[in-house]
């Protein structure tokens, strides 16, 4: 309720300024803020972008399209932070064991992102600060966990320019596999033959058919992704599964920055 009263007062002050000077300025706590959408006069009333006012007051708002509501959070507490980058990540809402939507703050600047992360504190968001595109400047890397369970661990990565809060494109695990990896599984009465081909390199693994009750038709790479940064190189590990709960190794790929996008360059299969 206090926040609503303060906002109302500030808007009233802005209205007075409008009629006195015939120009629309948005003043919050005696400081002018310049939103990306200018205040407008409609039917004699001044309409201001509430998100900018709210953020200036230390709260955040979002539009809930489904319920046609404007929701806000006051005095948010960061879920993850990194002092080296002066970065904080605030969850916006939580439901059914998942955080939905985040506010990223870097050096006092804030931006909303439509991200998710599981609530389990074991898998809280990771914030890293490394120069992963070799431009001499560090990027902010956010690694989120979107799913976990027996044989399942799904991560989502976001690479942010800390000065502009813009996000870089990055090749997804699905695209890495689709563009670079071919697999085949065949069997006879006793054995299962698994073939993984990356470029001109082929790996063949023979398993006893009795090792699993059920074997996949092809190697599955969709259930476990892990990101990491080693010596300023961004890497991903993608588990190779051939049966429910059964794996034979992992794809390891190193990203490079090319034409404004992070793409997998060095790709190898590492057997268990």
TORRODO-389938 format. One record per residue: z negated, x negated, y of N, C-alpha, C in turn; residue in three letters. Coordinates in steps of 0.2 Angstrom, whole numbers, plus 5000, padded with zeros to 4 digits. Each point is the difference from the previous one (the first is absolute). Last residue first. Example, Ala and Ser with C-alpha at 12.3 -4.5 7.8 and 13.67 -1.06 7.14 Angstrom:
// TORRODO-389938
  n.zz  n.xx  n.yy  ca.zz  ca.xx  ca.yy  c.zz  c.xx  c.yy  residu
  4965  4936  4989   4999   4996   5006  4997  5004  5005     ser
  5000  4998  4972   5000   5004   5006  5000  4996  5006     ala
END
This chain:
// TORRODO-389938
  n.zz  n.xx  n.yy  ca.zz  ca.xx  ca.yy  c.zz  c.xx  c.yy  residu
  5109  4838  4781   4992   4999   4998  4999  4994  4996     unk
  5022  4999  5015   4997   5003   4994  4993  5000  5000     unk
  5017  5000  5021   4995   4996   4997  4997  5004  4994     unk
  5024  5000  5017   4995   5004   4995  4996  4995  4997     unk
  5012  4999  5026   4999   4998   4993  4996  5005  4995     unk
  5014  4995  5026   4997   5005   4996  5000  4997  4993     unk
  5004  4995  5028   4999   4996   4994  4996  5005  4995     unk
  5007  5010  5020   5004   4995   4999  5000  4997  4993     unk
  4994  5024  5015   4998   4996   4994  5006  4995  4999     unk
  4995  5011  5024   5003   5001   4994  4998  4995  4995     unk
  4995  5011  5027   4997   4996   4994  5003  5002  4994     unk
  5011  5002  5025   4997   5003   4995  4997  4995  4995     unk
  5013  4996  5020   4995   5004   5002  4997  5004  4995     unk
  5016  4983  4996   5003   5005   5004  4995  5006  5001     unk
  4989  4984  4984   5008   5000   5001  5002  5006  5004     unk
  4977  4986  4989   5002   5004   5005  5007  4999  5002     unk
  4987  4998  4975   5003   4996   5006  5001  5005  5005     unk
  4984  5000  4976   5004   5003   5005  5003  4995  5005     unk
  4993  5000  4973   4998   4997   5006  5005  5003  5005     unk
  4991  5007  4974   5006   4999   5005  4997  4998  5006     unk
  4995  5005  4972   4998   4997   5006  5005  4999  5005     unk
  4995  5016  4976   5005   4997   5005  4996  4997  5006     unk
  4989  5003  4975   5001   5003   5006  5006  4996  5004     unk
  4989  5006  4973   5000   4995   5005  5001  5003  5007     unk
  4998  5012  4979   5002   4994   4998  5001  4994  5005     unk
  4985  5026  4994   5005   4996   5004  5002  4993  4997     unk
  4988  5027  4995   5002   4994   4997  5005  4996  5005     unk
  4990  5023  5002   4994   4995   5000  5002  4993  4997     unk
  5018  5017  4995   4994   5003   5003  4994  4995  5000     unk
  5023  4989  4997   4997   5005   4997  4994  5002  5004     unk
  5013  4983  5008   5005   5002   4995  4997  5006  4996     unk
  4998  4986  5026   4997   5004   4994  5005  5003  4996     unk
  4995  4981  5021   5005   5002   4995  4997  5004  4994     unk
  4992  4995  5028   4998   5000   4993  5006  5002  4996     unk
  5000  4987  5024   5001   5007   4997  5000  5000  4992     unk
  4993  4986  5025   5000   4999   4993  5001  5007  4997     unk
  5005  4986  5024   4999   5006   4997  5000  4999  4992     unk
  4998  4985  5026   5002   5001   4993  4998  5007  4998     unk
  5003  4983  5024   4998   5006   4997  5003  5001  4993     unk
  4992  4977  5014   5006   5004   4997  4997  5006  4997     unk
  4987  4983  5011   5004   5004   5005  5006  5003  4997     unk
  4983  4989  4986   5004   4995   5004  5005  5004  5005     unk
  4993  5018  4985   4998   4993   4998  5004  4995  5004     unk
  4993  5028  4998   5003   4995   5004  4997  4993  4998     unk
  5004  5026  4988   4996   4995   5002  5004  4995  5004     unk
  5000  5026  4985   5003   4995   5005  4995  4995  5002     unk
  5006  5018  4978   4995   4996   5004  5004  4995  5005     unk
  5004  5024  4982   5003   4995   5005  4994  4996  5003     unk
  5006  5018  4978   4996   4995   5003  5003  4995  5004     unk
  5011  5019  4989   4993   5002   5000  4995  4995  5003     unk
  5025  5001  4995   4998   5004   5006  4993  5002  5000     unk
  5017  4988  4985   4997   4995   5005  4997  5005  5006     unk
  5010  5000  4972   4998   5003   5006  4996  4996  5005     unk
  5020  4997  4978   4994   4998   5003  4998  5004  5007     unk
  5014  5013  4981   5001   4994   5004  4993  4998  5003     unk
  5000  5016  4984   5007   4999   4999  5002  4994  5004     unk
  4974  5003  4991   5005   5002   5005  5007  4999  4999     unk
  4980  5003  4981   5003   4995   5004  5005  5003  5005     unk
  4977  5007  4983   5006   5002   5004  5003  4994  5004     unk
  4981  4996  4986   5002   5007   4997  5007  5002  5003     unk
  4993  4974  4998   4999   5006   5004  5002  5006  4996     unk
  5000  4979  4990   4996   4998   5005  4999  5006  5005     unk
  5015  4999  4980   4993   5003   4999  4995  4998  5006     unk
  5022  4991  4999   5001   5007   5001  4993  5003  5000     unk
  5003  4974  5006   5000   5004   4994  5000  5008  5002     unk
  5012  4981  5016   4993   5003   4998  5001  5004  4994     unk
  5014  4981  5016   5000   5004   4994  4993  5002  4999     unk
  5016  4991  5022   4994   5001   4997  5000  5004  4994     unk
  5017  4986  5019   4999   5004   4995  4993  5000  4996     unk
  5015  4994  5025   4994   4999   4996  5000  5005  4995     unk
  5019  4988  5018   4998   5006   4996  4994  4998  4996     unk
  5016  4993  5023   4994   4998   4996  4998  5006  4996     unk
  5016  5000  5018   5003   4997   4994  4995  4998  4995     unk
  4993  5018  5017   5006   4995   5001  5003  4998  4994     unk
  4981  5010  4993   5000   5000   5007  5005  4995  5002     unk
  4991  5016  4977   5005   4995   5003  4999  5000  5008     unk
  4987  5007  4975   5000   5000   5007  5005  4995  5003     unk
  4993  5013  4975   5004   4996   5003  5000  5001  5008     unk
  4988  5005  4974   5000   5002   5007  5004  4994  5003     unk
  4995  5012  4974   5004   4994   5004  5000  5002  5007     unk
  4985  5007  4976   5003   5002   5007  5002  4994  5004     unk
  4996  5005  4971   4999   4997   5007  5003  5004  5006     unk
  5000  5007  4976   4994   4996   5000  4998  4998  5007     unk
  5019  5014  4994   4995   5003   4996  4993  4996  5001     unk
  5017  4997  5019   5002   5002   4994  4993  5002  4996     unk
  5010  4999  5028   4995   4999   4994  5003  5001  4994     unk
  5003  4995  5029   5003   5003   4994  4995  4998  4995     unk
  5003  5000  5029   4995   5000   4994  5003  5003  4994     unk
  5006  4988  5026   5002   5004   4994  4995  4999  4995     unk
  5006  4995  5029   4996   5000   4994  5003  5004  4994     unk
  5004  4987  5027   5002   5005   4995  4996  4999  4994     unk
  4999  4994  5028   4997   5000   4994  5004  5005  4995     unk
  5003  4997  5025   5000   4993   4997  4999  5000  4992     unk
  5001  5020  5016   5005   4995   5002  5001  4994  4997     unk
  4983  5017  4995   5007   5003   4999  5005  4995  5002     unk
  4977  4994  5003   5002   5000   4993  5007  5003  4999     unk
  4992  4998  5022   5000   4994   4997  5002  5000  4993     unk
  4996  5020  5011   5007   4997   5002  5000  4993  4997     unk
  4980  5011  4997   5005   5004   4996  5007  4997  5002     unk
  4981  4992  5012   5000   4998   4992  5006  5003  4997     unk
  5004  4998  5026   4995   5003   4995  5000  4997  4993     unk
  5007  4989  5025   5003   5002   4994  4994  5003  4995     unk
  4998  5000  5027   4998   4996   4995  5003  5003  4993     unk
  4999  5001  5030   5002   5003   4994  4999  4995  4994     unk
  4984  5001  5023   5006   4997   4997  5002  5004  4994     unk
  4986  5009  5022   5000   4998   4993  5007  4997  4998     unk
  4985  5001  5025   5005   5003   4996  5000  4997  4993     unk
  4985  4995  5019   4998   5005   4995  5006  5003  4997     unk
  4998  4982  5016   5003   5006   5002  4998  5006  4995     unk
  4991  4978  4998   5000   5000   5008  5003  5007  5002     unk
  4997  4992  4977   4994   5002   5003  5000  5001  5007     unk
  5017  5005  4980   5000   4995   5005  4994  5002  5004     unk
  5002  5006  4974   5000   5002   5007  5000  4994  5004     unk
  5004  5010  4973   4999   4993   5004  5002  5002  5007     unk
  4991  5012  4976   5003   5001   5006  4999  4994  5004     unk
  4999  5010  4972   4999   4995   5005  5003  5002  5007     unk
  4989  5011  4975   5005   5001   5006  4999  4995  5005     unk
  4993  5004  4972   4999   4998   5007  5006  5001  5004     unk
  4988  5008  4974   5006   5000   5005  4998  4998  5007     unk
  4993  5000  4973   4997   4997   5006  5006  5000  5005     unk
  4993  5008  4972   5003   5002   5006  4997  4996  5006     unk
  4993  5000  4977   5007   4998   5000  5004  5001  5006     unk
  4978  5013  4999   5002   4996   4994  5007  4999  5000     unk
  4993  5004  5024   4997   5003   4994  5002  4996  4994     unk
  5007  5006  5029   4997   4995   4995  4998  5004  4994     unk
  5014  5001  5026   4998   5003   4994  4997  4995  4995     unk
  5006  4995  5023   5001   5007   5000  4999  5004  4994     unk
  4993  4977  5016   5001   5002   4993  5000  5008  5000     unk
  5007  4980  5019   4997   5006   4998  5000  5001  4993     unk
  5003  4979  5020   5002   5002   4993  4995  5006  4998     unk
  5010  4987  5023   4996   5005   4997  5002  5001  4993     unk
  5004  4980  5020   5002   5003   4994  4994  5004  4997     unk
  5010  4987  5024   4994   5004   4997  5003  5003  4994     unk
  5010  4976  5011   5000   5008   5000  4994  5003  4997     unk
  5006  4976  5015   4997   5003   4994  5002  5008  5000     unk
  5015  4978  5009   4995   5005   5003  4997  5004  4994     unk
  5018  4983  4998   4995   4997   5004  4994  5005  5003     unk
  5019  5005  4985   5002   4999   5007  4995  4997  5004     unk
  5002  5006  4975   5001   4994   5002  5003  4999  5008     unk
  4991  5019  4985   5007   5000   5002  5002  4993  5003     unk
  4977  5007  4994   5004   5000   4994  5008  5001  5001     unk
  4975  4993  5011   5007   4999   5002  5004  5001  4994     unk
  4975  5011  5002   5004   4995   4998  5007  5000  5003     unk
  4976  5014  4995   5003   4998   5006  5004  4993  4999     unk
  4989  5025  4987   5001   4992   5000  5004  4999  5006     unk
  4984  5021  4988   5004   4997   5006  5000  4993  4999     unk
  4996  5022  4983   4999   4993   5001  5004  4999  5006     unk
  4988  5023  4990   5005   4997   5003  4999  4992  5001     unk
  4986  5012  4981   5000   5001   5007  5006  4996  5003     unk
  4990  5005  4977   5007   4999   5002  5001  5001  5007     unk
  4979  5002  4989   5003   4994   4997  5007  4998  5002     unk
  4988  5020  5007   4999   4994   5004  5002  4994  4997     unk
  5010  5025  4997   4996   4996   4997  4999  4993  5003     unk
  5015  5018  5007   4993   5000   5003  4996  4994  4997     unk
  5028  5000  5002   4995   5003   4996  4993  4999  5003     unk
  5022  5001  5015   4997   4995   4996  4994  5004  4996     unk
  5024  5004  5018   4995   5002   4996  4996  4994  4996     unk
  5016  5006  5024   4999   4996   4994  4995  5004  4996     unk
  5013  5002  5023   5000   5005   4995  4999  4996  4993     unk
  4993  4992  5026   5005   4999   4995  4998  5005  4994     unk
  4995  4994  5029   4999   5004   4994  5005  4998  4995     unk
  4989  4984  5020   5006   5004   4998  4998  5004  4993     unk
  4989  4983  5023   4999   5004   4994  5007  5004  4998     unk
  4987  4977  5014   5005   5005   5000  5000  5003  4993     unk
  4984  4983  5005   4999   5006   5005  5006  5005  5000     unk
  5000  4980  4986   4999   4998   5006  4999  5006  5005     unk
  5007  5010  4980   5001   4992   5000  4999  4998  5007     unk
  4998  5023  4982   4998   4997   5006  5000  4992  5000     unk
  5009  5024  4986   4999   4993   5000  4999  4998  5007     unk
  4996  5024  4985   5001   4997   5007  4999  4992  4999     unk
  5008  5020  4981   4996   4995   5002  5001  4998  5007     unk
  5004  5018  4977   5001   4999   5007  4995  4995  5003     unk
  4991  5010  4978   5007   5002   5003  5001  4998  5007     unk
  4984  4994  4976   5000   5000   5008  5008  5002  5002     unk
  4987  5007  4976   5005   4996   5003  4999  5001  5008     unk
  4988  5013  4982   5000   4993   4998  5005  4995  5004     unk
  4998  5024  5004   5002   4999   4993  5000  4992  4999     unk
  5000  5002  5025   5000   5006   4995  5002  4998  4993     unk
  4995  4991  5028   5000   4999   4993  5000  5006  4996     unk
  5008  4988  5026   4997   5005   4997  5000  4999  4992     unk
  5004  4983  5017   5000   5006   5004  4997  5006  4997     unk
  4996  4972  4999   5003   5005   4996  5000  5007  5005     unk
  5002  4973  5008   4996   5006   5000  5003  5006  4996     unk
  5000  4971  5005   5004   5006   4997  4995  5006  4999     unk
  5003  4975  5016   4995   5005   4996  5005  5006  4998     unk
  5001  4972  5011   5003   5006   4998  4995  5005  4996     unk
  5002  4976  5011   4997   5005   5004  5003  5007  4998     unk
  5004  4979  4989   5005   5003   5003  4998  5005  5005     unk
  4984  4987  4988   5005   4996   5002  5006  5003  5004     unk
  4982  5013  4989   4999   4997   5007  5005  4995  5002     unk
  5001  5022  4984   5002   4993   5000  4999  4997  5006     unk
  4994  5024  4985   5001   4997   5006  5001  4992  4998     unk
  4997  5028  4989   5002   4993   4999  5001  4997  5007     unk
  4993  5022  5000   4999   4999   4993  5001  4993  4998     unk
  4990  5010  5024   5006   4997   4996  4999  4999  4993     unk
  4991  5020  5016   4997   4994   4998  5006  4996  4996     unk
  4999  5019  5022   5002   4998   4993  4997  4994  4998     unk
  4996  5018  5019   4996   4994   4998  5002  4998  4993     unk
  5010  5022  5003   4997   4997   5005  4996  4994  4997     unk
  5023  5017  4994   4994   4996   4997  4997  4996  5006     unk
  5017  5024  4997   4998   4993   5003  4994  4997  4996     unk
  5023  5020  4999   4993   4998   4998  4999  4993  5003     unk
  5016  5023  5003   4999   4994   5002  4993  4997  4998     unk
  5018  5019  4988   4993   4998   5003  5001  4993  5003     unk
  5014  5015  4984   5001   5001   5007  4994  4999  5004     unk
  5004  4997  4976   4995   5005   5002  5001  5001  5008     unk
  5015  4985  4989   4999   5005   4995  4996  5006  5003     unk
  5004  4980  5013   5006   5005   5000  4999  5005  4995     unk
  4983  4984  5014   5001   5002   4993  5005  5006  5000     unk
  4994  4979  5018   5003   5007   4999  5001  5001  4993     unk
  4982  4983  5013   5006   5000   4996  5002  5008  4999     unk
  4982  4980  5014   5002   5007   4999  5007  4999  4996     unk
  4976  4985  5008   5007   5000   4998  5002  5007  4998     unk
  4981  4985  5017   5001   5004   4995  5008  5001  4998     unk
  4990  4987  5019   4997   4998   4994  5000  5005  4994     unk
  5009  5002  5023   4993   5002   4999  4997  4997  4994     unk
  5023  4997  5004   4997   4996   5006  4992  5002  5000     unk
  5014  5011  4984   4999   4993   4999  4997  4996  5005     unk
  5005  5023  5004   4995   4999   4995  4999  4993  4998     unk
  5017  5005  5015   4994   5001   5003  4994  4999  4995     unk
  5022  4999  4992   4998   4994   5004  4994  5001  5004     unk
  5008  5017  4986   4998   4995   4996  4998  4994  5004     unk
  5008  5021  5010   4993   4999   4998  4998  4994  4996     unk
  5019  5006  5019   5000   4998   4993  4992  4998  4997     unk
  5006  5018  5021   4999   4993   4998  5000  4998  4993     unk
  5006  5020  5020   4999   4999   4993  5001  4992  4999     unk
  4994  5018  5022   5002   4994   4998  4999  4999  4992     unk
  5006  5023  5015   4995   4996   4997  5003  4993  4998     unk
  5013  5018  5011   4994   4998   5004  4994  4996  4997     unk
  5021  5006  4988   4996   5007   5003  4994  4998  5004     unk
  5007  4979  4990   5003   5006   4997  4996  5006  5003     unk
  5003  4971  5003   4998   5006   5004  5003  5006  4997     unk
  4995  4975  4988   5005   5005   5003  4996  5006  5003     unk
  4997  4971  4991   4997   5007   5001  5005  5004  5004     unk
  5010  4981  4984   4997   5001   5007  4996  5007  5000     unk
  5005  4983  4979   5002   5006   5002  4996  5002  5007     unk
  4995  4980  4990   5007   5000   4999  5004  5007  5002     unk
  4977  4991  5012   5002   5002   4994  5008  5000  4999     unk
  4981  4988  5016   5007   5002   5000  5002  5002  4993     unk
  4976  4999  5016   5003   4998   4994  5007  5003  5000     unk
  4979  4992  5019   5006   5004   4998  5003  4998  4993     unk
  4974  5001  5009   5005   4995   4998  5006  5004  4999     unk
  4978  5009  5004   5002   4996   5006  5005  4995  4998     unk
  4993  5015  4983   4995   4996   5002  5002  4995  5005     unk
  5020  5012  4995   4994   5000   4995  4995  4995  5002     unk
  5024  5013  5011   4994   4995   5001  4995  5002  4995     unk
  5028  5004  5005   4994   5002   4995  4995  4995  5001     unk
  5020  5011  5017   4997   4994   4997  4995  5002  4996     unk
  5022  5010  5014   4996   5001   4994  4997  4994  4998     unk
  5009  5010  5025   5002   4996   4994  4994  5000  4995     unk
  5000  5010  5022   5006   5002   4997  5002  4995  4995     unk
  4979  5001  5014   5005   4995   5000  5007  5001  4997     unk
  4981  5016  5001   4999   4996   5006  5006  4995  5001     unk
  4998  5014  4980   5002   5004   5006  4999  4996  5007     unk
  4994  4989  4979   5007   5002   5000  5002  5004  5006     unk
  4978  4993  4997   5004   4994   5002  5008  5002  5000     unk
  4984  5015  4992   4999   4999   5007  5004  4995  5002     unk
  5000  5003  4977   5003   5006   5003  4999  4999  5008     unk
  4989  4985  4986   5007   4998   5001  5004  5006  5003     unk
  4977  5003  4996   5001   4994   5005  5007  4999  5001     unk
  4994  5014  4983   4999   5004   5006  5002  4995  5006     unk
  4999  4992  4978   5006   5003   5001  5000  5004  5007     unk
  4981  4989  4993   5005   4995   5001  5006  5003  5002     unk
  4982  5014  4993   4999   4997   5006  5006  4995  5002     unk
  5000  5009  4978   5002   5005   5005  4999  4997  5007     unk
  4994  4986  4982   5007   5001   5001  5002  5005  5005     unk
  4977  4998  4995   5003   4994   5004  5007  5000  5001     unk
  4990  5017  4987   4998   5001   5007  5003  4994  5004     unk
  5002  4999  4976   5005   5005   5003  4998  5001  5008     unk
  4987  4985  4987   5007   4998   5001  5004  5005  5004     unk
  4978  5006  4993   5000   4996   5006  5007  4997  5001     unk
  4997  5013  4981   5000   5004   5006  5000  4996  5006     unk
END
